[in-house]
Amino acid sequence: MTWSDQTGASAGRHCALLAAPPAGSTDAGSIRCVRGGATRNHPRPPRPGGTPGEEMTALLKPTPGFERQTGCQPTACCHRRNGLIRGWQSKRPMPEKPFSQIGRDFREFYQKGTAALERQNLDYAISILEQVVAREPAFLEARQALRAAQIKKHGTGGGFFKKMIGGASSSPLLAKGQLALRKDPAEAMAVAEQILAGDPNSVMGNKLLAEAALGAELPKTACFALEIARRNAPKDQELTRKYAQALGAAGNVDKAEQVYLDLMQANPGDPDLAMEFKNLTARKTMAQQGYEALADGTGSYRDILRNKDEAVALEQENRQVKSEDVAGKLIADGEARLAREPDNMRLVRSIAELYTQKKEFDKAIEYYQRIKASPVGNDPSLDKAIAETLSRKFTHLISLLDPSSPEYEQQKQAIETQRLEFQVAECRERADKYPTDLQIRFELGELCFKAGKVTEAIQEFQKAQNNPNRRLQSICYLGRCFAKRGMNDLAARKFQDALKEKLEFDDEKKELIYELGRVYEAMGKRTEAIDQFKLIYESDIGYRDVAAKVDAYYAAGGT
């Protein structure tokens, strides 16, 4: 058993069990206590006995007077003859434990709890299983049995009044759990169990347990909690998304894929969902090819490859920039493989990207269109990839121009104009196809602003500002749009609104301050304008032309 003094000032003060008593004996044995370099023996806490609840209590804390007798206090863990009892709470994450890895004492208590559950002795089962879960948080079977007992006792659901009362009573615990999440997931799991003891169907309680379990690297426990939460909130798509993420973390990739496909069907315009799904399938491929062993340190790079040529091919494929010769070979290999796997759309996309790398843009589009005609073709990221490929085609056309030609600038401008017109038209088409995708709205607003279509840009940015990730940028663009139309009072108001929300003094805030200063200049408010430029000058004298503006102000006698 490991102990320390009350202050915990020295991690080197330990107590060690000298001799374990024989089975059935009430003799406590003895403990060696090392304090400040001195060694002395003191009595061991007596062997537990009595009811299961009393046994558990005896296992988990020392007998009264033990601290007074020995000057020691338990802090970490206790090694007994019959198994390991973990201490009050370890912050070190661990994977879920099967029954076989649980210490004998807790296996026995778990079996007593499940037996009580089968006999419908719910209160007794809950009291035993709660203590097992508290001391073995990675023991998923015990948590599942506990939840089954709690749900049987409380019922499978709850009316509106019950949910309101439960929600009000659990609010302080939820706040406590959220705070604990940041520092100690194990503590947050314990708080979640307190909430679920009162309402095992609590959506918020199960969400807290899931988040804490993921933080403690217990993904199967997170899946279990989210399954209950989804059962009680089936329309909560964010909850379903967390469930898919937890399934992926737990290694249940096939089920995670199905959940993602259902989500993508319900939200066809969500690029983040599409990216998460793509990452999941990539991890699945890596696992199938043996990369998991490589990551775990049990395999080697060459072990997962059939031969040296395949190793070289993989190294080349993972380079961001590929020579045309290498790209050509990869295309040939990919097309040969595609003949055997005609439904492998991930392979089709890789070939399209390789053709883009070779600047064979029409061929790349041909492969992208093949994906669009497939069951997974309703993907906004695919439409964007096609648009980017066509945009790169315009860039390639510019690179073919002769810079020494007297008509170079005119020809370049003509191609750039065509490219911008194409980008606006294509992005508008995507916005019509995915009307709720605010990221596309933001992109369309940017392109319209660049093309001088200010009124249309205003419409798009007014929608895009509802996207939390693009809110401040959208408001900033709205200010610029109003300024371009001479509506300086509206422009100033927009920049002021954005600055109220922007606390950190970073480049984005500098840009907002600078734009507000320019609007004040346009309004003839020189003092207000220079006050804005001074704010930037004080922290970044090299930002744009603020140094010239502030220096000119003082040179003219400003104070």
C-alpha positions as CSV (number, residue, x, y, z in Angstrom):
1,M,0.0,0.0,0.0
2,T,1.4,3.4,-0.9
3,W,0.8,6.3,1.6
4,S,2.1,9.8,2.4
5,D,1.9,12.2,5.2
6,Q,-0.9,14.8,5.5
7,T,1.0,17.6,3.8
8,G,2.1,15.4,0.9
9,A,5.4,17.3,1.0
10,S,7.5,14.3,0.3
11,A,6.7,11.8,-2.4
12,G,9.5,9.6,-0.9
13,R,7.6,8.7,2.3
14,H,6.1,5.3,1.6
15,C,4.5,2.4,3.5
16,A,5.0,-1.2,2.2
17,L,3.1,-4.3,3.3
18,L,5.5,-6.6,5.1
19,A,3.4,-9.7,5.2
20,A,0.0,-10.5,4.0
21,P,-2.2,-12.5,6.4
22,P,-3.3,-16.0,5.5
23,A,-6.8,-16.4,3.9
24,G,-9.5,-16.3,6.5
25,S,-7.3,-14.7,9.1
26,T,-8.4,-11.5,10.9
27,D,-4.7,-10.6,11.6
28,A,-3.9,-7.4,9.9
29,G,-0.2,-8.1,9.3
30,S,2.2,-5.2,9.4
31,I,3.3,-2.2,7.3
32,R,6.7,-0.7,7.0
33,C,6.6,3.1,7.0
34,V,9.6,5.1,5.6
35,R,9.5,8.7,6.9
36,G,12.3,11.1,6.4
37,G,14.8,8.3,5.9
38,A,13.8,6.4,9.0
39,T,12.0,3.0,8.9
40,R,9.5,1.8,11.4
41,N,6.7,-0.8,11.5
42,H,3.1,-0.1,12.3
43,P,-0.1,-2.1,12.2
44,R,-1.8,-2.8,8.9
45,P,-5.5,-1.9,8.6
46,P,-7.6,-4.9,9.6
47,R,-8.9,-7.3,6.9
48,P,-12.4,-6.3,5.6
49,G,-15.4,-8.3,6.5
50,G,-19.2,-8.1,6.9
51,T,-21.6,-7.2,4.2
52,P,-20.5,-6.5,0.6
53,G,-21.0,-2.8,1.2
54,E,-19.0,-2.9,4.4
55,E,-16.3,-4.9,2.7
56,M,-16.0,-2.4,-0.1
57,T,-15.8,0.5,2.4
58,A,-13.1,-1.3,4.3
59,L,-11.2,-1.9,1.1
60,L,-11.3,1.7,0.0
61,K,-10.3,3.6,3.1
62,P,-8.2,2.9,6.2
63,T,-9.8,2.1,9.6
64,P,-10.5,4.9,12.1
65,G,-7.5,5.9,14.0
66,F,-5.0,4.5,11.5
67,E,-3.8,8.0,10.5
68,R,-3.5,9.0,14.2
69,Q,-1.6,5.8,15.0
70,T,0.8,5.9,12.1
71,G,1.0,9.6,11.0
72,C,0.2,8.4,7.5
73,Q,-2.7,8.9,5.1
74,P,-3.6,6.9,2.0
75,T,-3.2,8.7,-1.3
76,A,-2.5,6.5,-4.3
77,C,-3.1,2.8,-4.5
78,C,-3.3,-0.3,-2.3
79,H,-1.8,-3.7,-3.2
80,R,-3.4,-6.5,-1.4
81,R,-2.8,-10.2,-1.5
82,N,-6.0,-10.7,-3.6
83,G,-5.5,-8.0,-6.1
84,L,-4.9,-4.3,-6.9
85,I,-7.2,-1.6,-5.5
86,R,-6.6,1.7,-7.4
87,G,-6.4,4.9,-5.3
88,W,-8.7,7.7,-5.0
89,Q,-8.4,8.7,-8.7
90,S,-5.6,8.4,-11.2
91,K,-5.3,11.0,-13.8
92,R,-3.5,8.6,-16.1
93,P,-5.8,7.5,-19.0
94,M,-6.1,3.8,-19.7
95,P,-8.0,1.7,-22.2
96,E,-11.1,-0.2,-21.3
97,K,-10.4,-3.3,-19.2
98,P,-12.1,-6.7,-19.7
99,F,-13.3,-8.7,-16.8
100,S,-10.1,-10.8,-16.8
101,Q,-8.0,-7.7,-16.1
102,I,-9.9,-6.6,-13.0
103,G,-8.6,-7.4,-9.6
104,R,-10.2,-10.4,-7.8
105,D,-11.9,-8.3,-5.2
106,F,-13.7,-6.1,-7.7
107,R,-14.5,-9.1,-9.9
108,E,-16.3,-10.6,-6.9
109,F,-18.2,-7.4,-6.2
110,Y,-19.1,-7.0,-9.9
111,Q,-20.5,-10.6,-9.8
112,K,-22.5,-9.8,-6.7
113,G,-23.9,-6.7,-8.3
114,T,-25.0,-8.4,-11.5
115,A,-26.5,-11.3,-9.5
116,A,-28.5,-8.7,-7.5
117,L,-29.6,-7.1,-10.8
118,E,-30.9,-10.5,-12.1
119,R,-32.9,-10.9,-8.9
120,Q,-34.3,-7.4,-9.4
121,N,-32.7,-6.3,-6.1
122,L,-32.0,-3.0,-7.8
123,D,-31.0,-0.8,-4.9
124,Y,-28.5,-3.3,-3.7
125,A,-27.1,-3.9,-7.2
126,I,-26.7,-0.1,-7.8
127,S,-24.9,0.4,-4.4
128,I,-22.4,-2.3,-5.3
129,L,-21.8,-1.5,-8.9
130,E,-21.5,2.3,-8.3
131,Q,-18.5,1.5,-6.1
132,V,-16.9,-0.8,-8.6
133,V,-17.3,1.8,-11.4
134,A,-15.8,4.5,-9.1
135,R,-12.7,2.5,-8.5
136,E,-12.4,0.8,-11.9
137,P,-13.6,3.5,-14.4
138,A,-12.2,1.5,-17.3
139,F,-14.4,-1.5,-16.5
140,L,-17.1,-1.0,-19.1
141,E,-19.1,-4.1,-18.3
142,A,-19.6,-2.9,-14.7
143,R,-20.7,0.5,-16.0
144,Q,-23.2,-1.1,-18.4
145,A,-24.6,-3.3,-15.6
146,L,-24.9,-0.2,-13.4
147,R,-26.7,1.7,-16.1
148,A,-29.1,-1.2,-16.7
149,A,-30.0,-1.3,-13.0
150,Q,-30.5,2.5,-12.8
151,I,-32.7,2.5,-15.9
152,K,-34.8,-0.3,-14.6
153,K,-35.2,1.6,-11.3
154,H,-36.0,5.0,-12.9
155,G,-37.7,3.9,-16.0
156,T,-36.7,4.1,-19.7
157,G,-37.7,7.7,-20.1
158,G,-39.3,10.6,-18.4
159,G,-42.1,13.0,-18.8
160,F,-41.6,16.8,-19.3
161,F,-42.0,17.5,-15.6
162,K,-39.4,14.9,-14.6
163,K,-36.9,16.2,-17.1
164,M,-37.4,19.7,-15.9
165,I,-36.8,18.8,-12.3
166,G,-33.9,16.6,-13.2
167,G,-32.3,19.2,-15.4
168,A,-32.6,21.9,-12.7
169,S,-31.1,19.7,-10.0
170,S,-28.2,18.6,-12.2
171,S,-27.2,22.0,-13.4
172,P,-24.6,22.7,-10.7
173,L,-23.1,19.2,-11.3
174,L,-23.0,19.9,-15.1
175,A,-21.0,23.1,-14.5
176,K,-18.7,21.2,-12.1
177,G,-18.2,18.5,-14.7
178,Q,-17.4,20.9,-17.5
179,L,-14.8,22.5,-15.4
180,A,-13.3,19.2,-14.5
181,L,-13.1,18.2,-18.2
182,R,-10.3,20.6,-18.8
183,K,-8.1,19.3,-16.0
184,D,-9.1,15.8,-15.1
185,P,-11.3,13.6,-17.3
186,A,-11.5,11.0,-14.6
187,E,-13.1,13.5,-12.2
188,A,-15.5,14.6,-14.9
189,M,-16.6,11.0,-15.4
190,A,-17.2,10.7,-11.6
191,V,-19.4,13.9,-11.8
192,A,-21.3,12.5,-14.8
193,E,-22.1,9.4,-12.8
194,Q,-23.5,11.5,-10.0
195,I,-25.9,13.1,-12.6
196,L,-26.8,9.8,-14.1
197,A,-27.5,8.3,-10.6
198,G,-30.5,10.7,-10.5
199,D,-31.5,10.3,-14.2
200,P,-29.7,7.6,-16.2
201,N,-31.3,8.8,-19.4
202,S,-30.0,12.4,-19.0
203,V,-28.8,13.6,-22.3
204,M,-26.5,16.2,-20.8
205,G,-25.2,13.7,-18.3
206,N,-24.4,11.1,-20.9
207,K,-22.8,13.7,-23.1
208,L,-20.5,14.8,-20.3
209,L,-19.6,11.2,-19.6
210,A,-18.8,10.7,-23.3
211,E,-16.6,13.7,-23.5
212,A,-14.8,12.8,-20.3
213,A,-14.3,9.2,-21.5
214,L,-12.8,10.4,-24.7
215,G,-10.4,12.6,-22.7
216,A,-9.5,9.6,-20.6
217,E,-8.9,7.5,-23.8
218,L,-12.0,5.3,-23.2
219,P,-13.7,5.5,-26.5
220,K,-16.0,2.4,-26.0
221,T,-17.3,4.0,-22.8
222,A,-18.0,7.2,-24.8
223,C,-19.9,5.1,-27.4
224,F,-22.0,3.5,-24.7
225,A,-22.9,6.9,-23.2
226,L,-23.7,8.4,-26.6
227,E,-26.0,5.5,-27.5
228,I,-28.1,6.2,-24.5
229,A,-28.1,10.0,-25.2
230,R,-29.1,9.4,-28.9
231,R,-31.9,7.1,-27.7
232,N,-33.3,10.0,-25.7
233,A,-32.6,12.8,-28.3
234,P,-32.8,11.0,-31.7
235,K,-33.1,14.3,-33.7
236,D,-29.9,15.8,-32.2
237,Q,-27.6,15.7,-35.2
238,E,-24.6,17.1,-33.3
239,L,-25.0,14.2,-30.8
240,T,-25.1,11.7,-33.7
241,R,-21.9,13.3,-35.1
242,K,-20.1,12.9,-31.8
243,Y,-21.3,9.3,-31.8
244,A,-19.7,8.7,-35.2
245,Q,-16.5,10.3,-34.0
246,A,-16.5,8.1,-30.9
247,L,-17.1,5.0,-33.0
248,G,-14.2,5.8,-35.2
249,A,-12.0,6.3,-32.1
250,A,-13.1,3.0,-30.7
251,G,-12.2,1.2,-34.0
252,N,-15.7,0.5,-35.1
253,V,-15.1,2.0,-38.5
254,D,-17.8,0.2,-40.4
255,K,-20.5,1.4,-38.1
256,A,-19.0,4.9,-38.0
257,E,-19.1,5.0,-41.8
258,Q,-22.8,4.2,-41.8
259,V,-23.6,6.9,-39.3
260,Y,-21.6,9.4,-41.3
261,L,-23.4,8.4,-44.5
262,D,-26.7,9.0,-42.8
263,L,-25.5,12.4,-41.6
264,M,-24.2,13.4,-45.0
265,Q,-27.5,12.4,-46.6
266,A,-29.4,14.7,-44.1
267,N,-26.8,17.5,-44.5
268,P,-25.5,17.4,-48.1
269,G,-23.9,20.8,-47.8
270,D,-21.7,20.3,-44.8
271,P,-18.0,20.2,-45.9
272,D,-16.8,19.4,-42.4
273,L,-18.8,16.2,-42.4
274,A,-17.4,15.2,-45.7
275,M,-13.9,15.8,-44.5
276,E,-14.5,13.8,-41.3
277,F,-15.8,10.9,-43.4
278,K,-12.9,11.1,-45.8
279,N,-10.4,11.0,-42.8
280,L,-12.3,8.0,-41.4
281,T,-12.1,6.0,-44.6
282,A,-8.4,6.9,-44.9
283,R,-7.8,5.5,-41.4
284,K,-9.7,2.4,-42.3
285,T,-7.4,1.9,-45.3
286,M,-4.3,2.4,-43.2
287,A,-5.6,-0.2,-40.7
288,Q,-6.3,-2.7,-43.4
289,Q,-2.8,-2.3,-44.8
290,G,-1.1,-2.7,-41.5
291,Y,-0.3,0.8,-40.5
292,E,-1.8,0.4,-37.0
293,A,1.0,-2.0,-36.1
294,L,3.5,0.6,-37.4
295,A,1.9,3.3,-35.2
296,D,1.9,1.0,-32.2
297,G,5.6,0.2,-32.6
298,T,4.9,-3.5,-33.2
299,G,5.6,-3.4,-37.0
300,S,8.0,-1.7,-39.3
301,Y,7.7,0.5,-42.4
302,R,8.9,-2.3,-44.7
303,D,6.7,-4.9,-43.0
304,I,3.5,-3.4,-44.4
305,L,4.8,-3.4,-48.0
306,R,5.0,-6.3,-50.4
307,N,8.3,-5.4,-51.9
308,K,10.8,-2.6,-52.3
309,D,9.2,-1.3,-55.5
310,E,5.9,-0.8,-53.6
311,A,7.8,1.0,-50.8
312,V,9.3,3.5,-53.3
313,A,5.8,4.0,-54.9
314,L,4.3,4.8,-51.6
315,E,7.0,7.3,-50.7
316,Q,6.5,9.0,-54.1
317,E,2.7,9.1,-53.7
318,N,2.9,10.8,-50.4
319,R,5.0,13.7,-51.7
320,Q,2.9,16.9,-52.3
321,V,4.9,17.8,-55.4
322,K,5.4,15.1,-57.9
323,S,7.4,15.2,-61.1
324,E,5.5,14.5,-64.3
325,D,7.3,11.2,-64.7
326,V,6.4,10.0,-61.3
327,A,2.8,11.2,-61.7
328,G,2.5,9.4,-65.0
329,K,3.6,6.1,-63.4
330,L,1.2,6.6,-60.5
331,I,-1.6,7.2,-63.0
332,A,-0.8,4.1,-64.9
333,D,-0.7,2.0,-61.7
334,G,-3.9,3.6,-60.5
335,E,-5.8,3.0,-63.7
336,A,-4.6,-0.6,-63.7
337,R,-5.9,-1.0,-60.2
338,L,-9.1,0.8,-61.1
339,A,-9.8,-1.8,-63.7
340,R,-9.9,-4.3,-60.8
341,E,-11.8,-2.0,-58.4
342,P,-14.2,0.1,-60.6
343,D,-16.2,1.2,-57.6
344,N,-13.2,2.6,-55.7
345,M,-14.1,6.3,-55.8
346,R,-11.2,7.3,-53.5
347,L,-8.9,5.9,-56.2
348,V,-10.7,7.8,-58.9
349,R,-10.2,11.0,-57.0
350,S,-6.5,10.3,-56.5
351,I,-6.2,9.8,-60.3
352,A,-8.0,13.0,-60.9
353,E,-5.6,14.9,-58.6
354,L,-2.6,13.3,-60.4
355,Y,-3.9,14.5,-63.8
356,T,-4.3,17.9,-62.3
357,Q,-0.7,17.7,-61.2
358,K,0.3,16.8,-64.7
359,K,-1.7,19.9,-65.9
360,E,-4.0,17.6,-67.9
361,F,-7.0,19.4,-66.6
362,D,-9.6,18.1,-69.0
363,K,-8.7,14.5,-68.1
364,A,-8.9,15.4,-64.4
365,I,-12.4,16.8,-64.9
366,E,-13.4,13.6,-66.6
367,Y,-12.5,11.6,-63.6
368,Y,-14.1,14.0,-61.2
369,Q,-17.3,13.8,-63.3
370,R,-17.1,10.0,-62.8
371,I,-17.3,10.5,-59.1
372,K,-20.2,12.9,-59.4
373,A,-22.2,10.2,-61.3
374,S,-21.6,7.8,-58.4
375,P,-23.7,7.4,-55.2
376,V,-21.1,9.6,-53.3
377,G,-21.2,12.3,-55.9
378,N,-23.4,14.7,-53.8
379,D,-20.4,16.1,-52.0
380,P,-19.7,19.9,-51.9
381,S,-15.9,19.3,-51.5
382,L,-16.1,17.5,-54.9
383,D,-17.7,20.5,-56.6
384,K,-15.0,22.7,-55.0
385,A,-12.3,20.4,-56.3
386,I,-13.6,20.7,-59.8
387,A,-13.8,24.5,-59.6
388,E,-10.2,24.7,-58.3
389,T,-9.1,22.4,-61.2
390,L,-10.7,24.7,-63.7
391,S,-9.2,27.7,-62.0
392,R,-5.7,26.2,-62.2
393,K,-6.3,25.7,-65.9
394,F,-6.7,29.5,-66.2
395,T,-3.4,29.9,-64.2
396,H,-1.7,27.5,-66.6
397,L,-2.9,29.5,-69.6
398,I,-1.3,32.6,-68.1
399,S,1.9,30.7,-67.6
400,L,2.0,29.9,-71.3
401,L,1.9,33.6,-72.3
402,D,5.1,35.3,-73.5
403,P,6.1,37.9,-70.9
404,S,8.2,39.7,-73.5
405,S,5.2,40.3,-75.8
406,P,3.9,43.8,-75.9
407,E,0.4,42.3,-75.5
408,Y,1.3,40.3,-72.4
409,E,-0.5,42.4,-69.8
410,Q,-3.6,42.8,-71.9
411,Q,-3.7,39.0,-72.6
412,K,-3.1,38.3,-68.9
413,Q,-5.8,40.7,-67.8
414,A,-8.3,39.1,-70.2
415,I,-7.6,35.6,-68.9
416,E,-7.8,36.8,-65.2
417,T,-11.2,38.4,-66.0
418,Q,-12.4,35.2,-67.6
419,R,-11.2,33.2,-64.5
420,L,-13.0,35.5,-62.1
421,E,-16.2,35.4,-64.1
422,F,-16.0,31.6,-64.1
423,Q,-15.3,31.5,-60.4
424,V,-18.3,33.7,-59.6
425,A,-20.6,31.7,-61.8
426,E,-19.4,28.4,-60.5
427,C,-19.6,29.5,-56.8
428,R,-23.1,30.9,-57.3
429,E,-24.1,27.5,-58.7
430,R,-22.8,25.8,-55.6
431,A,-24.5,28.3,-53.4
432,D,-27.8,27.5,-55.1
433,K,-27.2,23.8,-54.8
434,Y,-26.3,24.0,-51.1
435,P,-28.3,27.1,-49.9
436,T,-27.6,26.5,-46.2
437,D,-23.8,26.1,-46.6
438,L,-22.6,29.4,-45.1
439,Q,-19.0,28.7,-46.1
440,I,-20.0,28.7,-49.7
441,R,-21.9,32.0,-49.1
442,F,-18.7,33.6,-47.7
443,E,-16.7,32.4,-50.7
444,L,-19.3,33.8,-53.1
445,G,-19.2,37.1,-51.2
446,E,-15.5,37.3,-51.5
447,L,-15.6,36.6,-55.3
448,C,-18.4,39.1,-55.9
449,F,-16.5,41.8,-53.9
450,K,-13.4,41.1,-56.0
451,A,-15.4,41.3,-59.2
452,G,-16.9,44.6,-58.2
453,K,-20.4,43.2,-57.6
454,V,-20.8,45.0,-54.3
455,T,-24.6,44.7,-53.9
456,E,-24.5,40.9,-54.5
457,A,-21.5,40.7,-52.1
458,I,-23.5,42.5,-49.4
459,Q,-26.3,39.9,-49.7
460,E,-23.9,37.0,-49.3
461,F,-21.9,38.4,-46.4
462,Q,-25.1,39.2,-44.6
463,K,-25.9,35.5,-44.7
464,A,-22.4,34.3,-44.1
465,Q,-22.1,36.4,-40.9
466,N,-24.3,33.7,-39.2
467,N,-21.4,31.3,-39.6
468,P,-19.4,31.5,-36.3
469,N,-16.2,30.7,-38.1
470,R,-16.6,33.5,-40.7
471,R,-18.6,36.0,-38.6
472,L,-15.9,38.7,-38.1
473,Q,-14.5,38.4,-41.6
474,S,-18.1,38.7,-43.0
475,I,-18.7,41.9,-40.9
476,C,-15.4,43.3,-42.0
477,Y,-16.3,42.7,-45.7
478,L,-19.7,44.3,-45.1
479,G,-18.0,47.4,-43.8
480,R,-15.8,47.5,-46.9
481,C,-18.8,47.1,-49.1
482,F,-20.7,50.0,-47.5
483,A,-17.5,52.1,-47.7
484,K,-17.3,51.3,-51.4
485,R,-20.8,52.6,-51.9
486,G,-20.1,55.7,-49.9
487,M,-22.2,54.6,-46.9
488,N,-19.5,55.5,-44.4
489,D,-21.8,55.7,-41.4
490,L,-23.0,52.2,-42.0
491,A,-19.4,51.1,-42.7
492,A,-18.1,52.6,-39.4
493,R,-20.9,50.9,-37.5
494,K,-20.0,47.5,-38.9
495,F,-16.3,47.9,-38.0
496,Q,-17.3,49.1,-34.5
497,D,-19.6,46.0,-34.1
498,A,-16.8,43.7,-35.1
499,L,-14.3,45.3,-32.8
500,K,-16.7,44.8,-29.8
501,E,-16.5,41.0,-30.5
502,K,-12.8,40.9,-31.2
503,L,-10.8,40.8,-27.9
504,E,-7.4,39.6,-29.0
505,F,-5.1,42.2,-30.5
506,D,-4.0,40.2,-33.5
507,D,-3.7,40.9,-37.3
508,E,-7.5,40.5,-37.7
509,K,-8.1,43.2,-35.1
510,K,-5.5,45.5,-36.6
511,E,-7.2,45.1,-40.0
512,L,-10.6,46.1,-38.4
513,I,-9.0,49.1,-36.7
514,Y,-7.3,50.2,-39.8
515,E,-10.4,50.0,-41.9
516,L,-12.4,52.0,-39.3
517,G,-9.6,54.6,-39.4
518,R,-9.9,54.8,-43.2
519,V,-13.7,55.3,-43.0
520,Y,-13.2,58.1,-40.5
521,E,-10.8,59.7,-42.9
522,A,-13.4,59.5,-45.7
523,M,-15.9,61.1,-43.3
524,G,-13.5,64.0,-42.5
525,K,-13.1,62.9,-38.9
526,R,-9.4,63.3,-38.8
527,T,-9.0,63.1,-35.0
528,E,-11.0,59.9,-34.8
529,A,-9.1,58.4,-37.7
530,I,-5.7,59.1,-36.2
531,D,-6.8,57.7,-32.9
532,Q,-7.4,54.4,-34.6
533,F,-4.0,54.4,-36.4
534,K,-2.3,55.2,-33.1
535,L,-3.7,52.0,-31.6
536,I,-1.9,50.0,-34.3
537,Y,1.2,52.3,-34.2
538,E,1.7,51.6,-30.5
539,S,2.1,47.8,-31.1
540,D,3.1,47.4,-34.7
541,I,4.8,50.4,-36.3
542,G,5.3,48.4,-39.5
543,Y,1.7,47.7,-40.2
544,R,0.7,49.0,-43.7
545,D,1.2,52.8,-43.8
546,V,0.2,53.6,-40.2
547,A,3.7,55.0,-39.4
548,A,3.5,57.4,-42.3
549,K,0.0,58.5,-41.3
550,V,0.9,59.0,-37.6
551,D,4.2,60.7,-38.4
552,A,2.5,63.1,-40.8
553,Y,-0.1,63.9,-38.2
554,Y,2.5,64.9,-35.6
555,A,4.6,66.7,-38.2
556,A,1.6,68.9,-39.0
557,G,1.4,69.9,-35.3
558,G,-1.0,67.3,-34.1
559,T,-1.1,66.4,-30.4
